[in-house]
Amino acid sequence: MSTYESGPFSRSPTSVGSSADNSVHHSKEYALDDREFELLLEATYKMDNDYFGLESRFIVLAAGRLGLRSGEICHMHRDWLDDRRRMIVIPPYQQCTQGKDGGICGSCEQAAKQKVKHNDDVDLEEARASMWSPKTSAAAREVPFDAEPRAELAVERYLEKHGRFQGSQTGINRRVTRAAEIAEELDADMVTPHGLRATAASRFASRGLDVLALQSMFGWAQLSTAHNYIRRSGENTARAIRDIQF
């Protein structure tokens, strides 16, 4: 098992979750370095079922290289792709048909019930009709899917074949966990879809993407989230130091 020491957000299986104050640990602590990500991606080619392999690659690359949230992957349709501009256009609203018999999925059902709980003037049917929507208004955005050639091909091939994502958010978790179980050196308990999104964010931050572009690509409501990734990128610091003229 890897010691998880080479990435910009290095961590070890024993240190994560061991702080005395039991503070909540953020997803960036679960970001994979480049080697770990390649091992995870390699594992999707070792799956027994070709369909599971294709779907798992689509998930791993969409989250770990393009930074999509699991809810966005789960509700993705072919019509989200702007082929001319090579963009994934995440809409502010889309009717959820991911559940049984074309109804809303379990995650959207839970979100609808929460909406009713916190809004006296909304009934359950109205809340269901408003699903699906991105996590925040900032999350309705455009993501260049040609930023990573392998991700571009995986997105195109999967959506051209199936038209929309065929599974659920629970299924996304299962695919990622299974790939991590197959992969050498990885601890499956420490590889998550949200950690893959952090993997993408840390990668773009370390390669010099500026703070506003990073916020826009990942759909964060707060600019401070993008600052946090850039601030913690050792590669960014090293690059800046090397550029100094003495």
C-alpha positions in Angstrom: 0.0 0.0 0.0 1.3 3.5 -0.9 2.5 5.8 1.9 0.7 8.7 0.1 3.6 11.0 0.5 4.3 12.3 -3.0 1.3 14.3 -3.8 0.7 18.0 -3.1 -1.8 17.1 -0.4 0.2 14.2 1.1 -1.4 12.0 3.7 -1.0 8.6 5.2 -3.6 5.9 6.0 -2.8 6.3 9.7 -2.8 10.1 9.9 -6.1 10.9 8.1 -8.8 11.1 10.7 -6.4 10.9 13.7 -6.4 14.5 14.8 -7.2 15.1 18.5 -10.0 17.5 17.8 -11.8 15.1 15.5 -12.1 17.9 12.9 -13.7 17.3 9.6 -11.1 16.4 6.9 -11.6 17.9 3.5 -11.6 16.0 0.3 -8.2 17.4 -0.7 -6.6 15.2 1.9 -7.8 12.2 -0.3 -6.4 13.6 -3.6 -4.3 11.1 -5.5 -1.0 11.9 -6.9 -0.2 11.1 -10.6 1.0 7.6 -9.9 -1.9 6.7 -7.7 -4.4 8.0 -10.3 -2.7 6.0 -13.1 -2.9 2.8 -11.0 -6.7 3.5 -10.4 -7.3 4.1 -14.1 -5.3 1.0 -15.1 -7.5 -1.0 -12.8 -10.6 -0.1 -14.9 -9.0 -2.1 -17.8 -8.7 -5.1 -15.6 -12.4 -5.4 -14.8 -14.0 -8.6 -16.0 -17.0 -6.9 -17.6 -16.4 -4.6 -20.5 -19.4 -2.4 -19.6 -18.2 -1.9 -16.1 -14.8 -1.1 -17.3 -16.0 1.6 -19.8 -18.3 3.1 -17.2 -15.6 3.0 -14.5 -13.1 4.8 -16.8 -15.8 7.4 -17.6 -16.3 8.0 -13.9 -12.6 8.0 -12.9 -11.7 10.4 -15.7 -14.7 12.7 -15.5 -14.1 13.1 -11.7 -10.3 12.8 -11.5 -9.3 14.8 -14.6 -12.3 17.1 -15.3 -13.4 17.6 -11.7 -17.0 16.7 -12.0 -19.1 16.0 -8.9 -20.7 12.6 -8.6 -24.2 14.2 -8.8 -23.1 15.9 -12.1 -21.8 12.6 -13.5 -24.9 10.8 -12.4 -27.2 13.2 -14.3 -25.1 13.8 -17.4 -26.8 13.6 -20.8 -25.3 13.6 -24.3 -26.9 17.0 -24.9 -24.6 18.5 -22.2 -21.8 18.2 -24.8 -21.1 21.2 -26.9 -19.0 19.4 -29.6 -18.0 22.6 -31.4 -16.6 24.3 -28.4 -15.5 21.0 -26.6 -17.4 22.0 -23.5 -19.5 20.1 -21.0 -22.4 22.5 -20.3 -23.8 21.7 -16.9 -27.4 23.2 -16.8 -28.9 25.0 -13.8 -31.8 22.5 -13.9 -32.7 19.2 -15.5 -35.6 16.9 -14.8 -34.3 13.8 -13.0 -35.3 10.5 -14.7 -32.6 8.3 -13.2 -34.9 6.4 -10.8 -37.2 3.5 -11.3 -39.5 3.7 -14.3 -38.1 7.1 -15.2 -38.8 8.7 -11.8 -36.3 10.7 -9.8 -33.3 8.9 -8.3 -32.8 8.2 -4.6 -30.4 11.1 -4.1 -32.9 13.6 -5.7 -35.7 12.1 -3.6 -33.7 12.7 -0.5 -32.9 16.2 -1.6 -36.6 16.9 -2.3 -37.6 15.8 1.2 -34.9 18.1 2.6 -36.3 20.9 0.6 -39.8 20.3 1.9 -38.4 20.1 5.5 -36.9 23.5 5.2 -39.5 25.3 3.1 -43.1 25.5 4.4 -44.5 26.7 1.1 -43.2 23.7 -0.9 -44.9 20.3 -1.1 -43.2 17.1 -2.0 -44.4 16.9 -5.5 -43.2 20.4 -6.2 -39.9 19.6 -4.7 -39.6 16.4 -6.8 -40.4 18.4 -9.9 -37.5 20.7 -9.2 -34.9 18.0 -9.2 -32.1 17.7 -10.5 -30.1 20.9 -10.0 -26.4 21.4 -9.3 -25.0 21.8 -5.8 -24.9 25.6 -6.0 -25.7 28.3 -8.6 -22.0 28.5 -9.3 -22.0 24.8 -10.2 -24.0 25.5 -13.4 -21.0 26.0 -15.6 -19.0 25.0 -18.6 -16.1 22.6 -18.3 -13.7 22.1 -21.2 -13.6 18.3 -21.7 -10.7 18.4 -24.1 -8.5 19.5 -21.2 -7.4 15.9 -20.9 -7.4 13.7 -24.1 -8.2 10.5 -22.3 -11.1 12.1 -20.5 -12.3 13.6 -23.8 -12.4 10.2 -25.4 -14.0 8.5 -22.4 -16.8 11.1 -22.2 -17.5 10.9 -25.9 -17.5 7.1 -26.2 -19.6 6.5 -23.1 -22.3 9.1 -24.0 -22.3 8.2 -27.7 -23.0 4.6 -26.7 -25.5 5.2 -23.9 -26.9 8.8 -24.4 -26.9 9.4 -20.6 -25.3 8.0 -17.5 -26.9 4.7 -16.8 -26.3 4.3 -13.1 -26.8 6.0 -9.8 -24.6 7.9 -7.3 -24.4 4.7 -5.3 -23.3 3.0 -8.4 -20.6 5.6 -8.9 -19.3 4.9 -5.4 -19.2 1.2 -6.1 -17.3 1.6 -9.4 -14.7 3.7 -7.8 -14.3 1.4 -4.8 -14.1 -1.6 -7.1 -11.4 0.0 -9.2 -9.4 0.9 -6.1 -9.7 -2.7 -4.8 -8.3 -4.0 -8.1 -5.5 -1.5 -8.2 -2.2 -2.3 -6.7 -0.9 -0.1 -3.9 -4.2 1.7 -3.2 -6.3 1.6 -0.1 -9.9 1.4 -1.3 -11.2 3.1 1.8 -9.3 6.2 0.9 -10.4 6.5 -2.8 -13.7 8.3 -3.2 -15.4 10.2 -6.1 -15.0 13.4 -4.1 -11.4 12.7 -3.6 -11.0 12.2 -7.3 -12.5 15.7 -7.8 -9.9 17.0 -5.4 -7.3 15.1 -7.5 -8.3 17.1 -10.5 -8.3 20.4 -8.6 -4.8 19.8 -7.2 -3.5 18.8 -10.6 -4.8 22.0 -12.3 -3.6 24.1 -9.4 -0.1 22.6 -9.5 0.2 23.3 -13.2 -0.5 27.0 -12.8 -4.2 27.5 -13.5 -5.0 30.9 -12.0 -7.5 31.2 -9.2 -10.4 32.6 -11.1 -10.2 30.0 -13.8 -9.9 27.3 -11.2 -13.0 28.5 -9.4 -14.9 28.7 -12.6 -13.9 25.2 -13.8 -14.8 23.5 -10.5 -18.0 25.5 -9.8 -17.0 26.6 -6.3 -19.2 29.3 -4.7 -16.3 30.7 -2.7 -13.1 32.0 -4.3 -11.3 31.0 -1.1 -11.7 27.3 -2.0 -9.6 27.8 -5.2 -7.1 29.9 -3.2 -6.7 27.0 -0.8 -5.7 24.6 -3.5 -3.3 27.0 -5.1 -1.8 28.0 -1.8 -1.0 24.4 -0.9 0.5 23.5 -4.2 4.3 23.0 -3.8 4.8 22.9 -7.5 3.3 26.4 -7.9 5.7 27.7 -5.3 8.7 26.0 -6.9 7.8 27.4 -10.3 7.4 30.9 -8.9 10.8 30.7 -7.1 12.5 29.5 -10.3 11.1 32.4 -12.3 12.6 35.0 -9.9 15.5 36.9 -11.5 18.3 37.5 -9.0 
